[in-house]
């Protein structure tokens, strides 16, 4: 039975070692200043589109309930 326990513990340690990953690199480290500004502009534009869509949906819902 001891060989089975030894094998299981070695397999468990190997599994834990394989599951560990290196920390992800920060995306901003790889971007130039111009690319970072462009990414921020795109994110702001996407945010404003979402706000516009939610406002339109809310107004449409209010119009339906008013009728």
Beta strands, then each sheet from edge to edge (+ up, - down):
end
